[in-house]
Amino acid sequence: MQVSIGYILAQNSTIRLFFSGCNFNCPYCNRGDLIESKQEHNRDLKEVIQELRTSKGAKELIFTGGEPLLQRQALIQLLKAAKTLKLKTILETNGSKPSALRSILELNLVDTLRLSIKSPLDGMFEKVTRSQTFFVTTKSILDELFTS
């Protein structure tokens, strides 16, 4: 299985795994280089897991991006690998795929969820995210996540 990873940063006891590809195009994004998935970011999932295994002293793994939920199957495999390695797992997401997020949370593989709300609830979503073809507002995301 292939996974699109922009880069992996290991600092002290934390590993940050930056997924490539995002369905938003926020002008203030600090990872603008990861908005688009690029061929050079494609890696074999087994190689990424092996790289995680060789990280010494790691205690937590942060899945961020880009948007990790766009690669749900690879994310699940990486979360399982992190748990096998006894790493605390942190998922940072824009929440734009509520059903994917809910299915991952139901697997109990995420220790901490960081949901990045991109706009106020007053209709500024498309302007803030520059996602005019994306039809799920911040309010809709929150409603779907927290009502069921």
C-alpha positions in Angstrom: 0.0 0.0 0.0 1.2 3.5 -0.9 0.9 6.5 1.4 1.6 10.1 0.5 3.8 11.6 3.2 5.4 15.0 2.9 7.9 14.4 5.6 8.5 12.8 9.0 10.1 14.9 11.7 11.5 13.4 14.9 12.2 15.8 17.8 13.0 14.7 21.3 10.2 12.2 22.2 7.8 13.3 19.5 7.5 12.1 15.9 5.4 14.2 13.5 4.1 12.5 10.4 2.9 15.0 7.8 0.5 13.6 5.3 0.5 15.1 1.8 -2.8 16.4 0.3 -5.5 18.6 1.8 -9.0 19.3 0.6 -8.8 22.9 2.0 -6.6 25.7 0.6 -6.4 28.1 3.6 -4.3 31.2 2.9 -2.8 31.1 6.3 -1.7 27.4 6.2 1.8 26.8 7.6 2.1 23.7 5.5 1.2 25.1 2.1 3.7 22.7 0.5 1.5 19.8 1.5 -1.8 21.0 0.1 -1.4 19.0 -3.1 -0.4 15.4 -3.1 2.7 15.0 -5.2 4.2 11.9 -6.8 7.5 12.4 -5.0 5.6 12.1 -1.6 4.4 8.6 -2.3 6.0 6.0 -0.1 5.5 2.3 0.6 3.6 2.0 3.9 5.8 -0.7 5.2 8.9 1.5 4.8 7.2 4.3 6.8 6.3 1.8 9.5 9.9 0.6 9.6 11.1 4.1 9.9 8.9 4.6 12.9 10.2 1.4 14.5 13.8 2.7 14.3 13.0 6.0 16.0 14.7 5.9 19.4 13.1 7.5 22.5 9.8 8.3 20.8 6.8 8.5 23.1 4.2 10.0 20.9 3.3 10.2 17.2 1.4 13.1 15.8 -0.5 12.5 12.5 -1.0 15.9 10.8 -0.7 17.3 7.3 -2.1 18.1 4.9 -5.2 16.2 5.9 -4.6 12.6 7.3 -8.3 11.6 6.9 -7.9 11.8 3.1 -5.8 8.6 3.4 -8.0 6.7 5.9 -6.8 3.2 5.2 -3.1 4.1 5.4 -3.8 6.2 8.5 -5.5 3.2 10.2 -2.5 1.0 9.5 -0.1 3.7 10.8 -2.2 4.1 14.0 -2.1 0.4 14.6 1.6 0.3 14.1 2.0 3.2 16.6 -0.1 1.3 19.1 2.1 -1.8 18.6 5.1 0.4 19.3 3.4 1.7 22.5 3.3 5.3 21.2 0.7 7.8 22.3 -1.3 8.8 19.1 -2.4 12.3 18.3 -4.6 13.1 15.3 -4.7 16.6 13.9 -7.5 17.0 11.4 -9.7 19.7 9.8 -12.6 17.3 10.5 -13.9 17.5 6.9 -14.5 13.8 6.7 -16.7 13.2 9.7 -17.6 9.6 8.8 -14.0 8.7 8.3 -13.1 10.4 11.6 -15.9 8.6 13.5 -14.9 5.2 12.1 -11.3 5.8 13.2 -12.3 6.9 16.7 -14.5 3.8 17.0 -11.3 1.7 16.6 -9.9 3.3 19.8 -6.5 4.0 18.1 -6.4 7.8 18.8 -5.4 9.0 22.3 -5.8 12.7 21.5 -7.9 14.4 18.8 -7.0 18.0 17.7 -9.8 19.3 15.6 -8.8 22.4 13.7 -11.9 24.7 13.2 -11.1 26.8 10.2 -13.8 29.5 10.4 -16.6 30.9 12.5 -20.0 29.4 12.2 -21.4 32.5 10.4 -21.0 31.5 6.8 -17.3 32.4 6.2 -16.2 28.9 5.6 -15.7 29.1 1.8 -13.8 32.4 2.1 -11.5 31.2 4.9 -10.7 27.8 3.4 -10.8 28.8 -0.3 -12.7 25.6 -0.8 -15.6 26.7 -3.1 -16.2 23.2 -4.4 -16.3 21.8 -0.8 -19.8 21.8 0.5 -19.5 20.9 4.2 -19.4 23.9 6.5 -17.8 24.1 9.9 -21.2 23.9 11.5 -22.1 20.8 9.4 -18.8 19.1 10.4 -19.5 19.7 14.1 -23.1 18.7 13.8 -22.2 15.4 12.2 -19.4 14.6 14.6 -21.3 15.3 17.8 -24.8 14.2 16.9 -25.2 10.5 16.7 
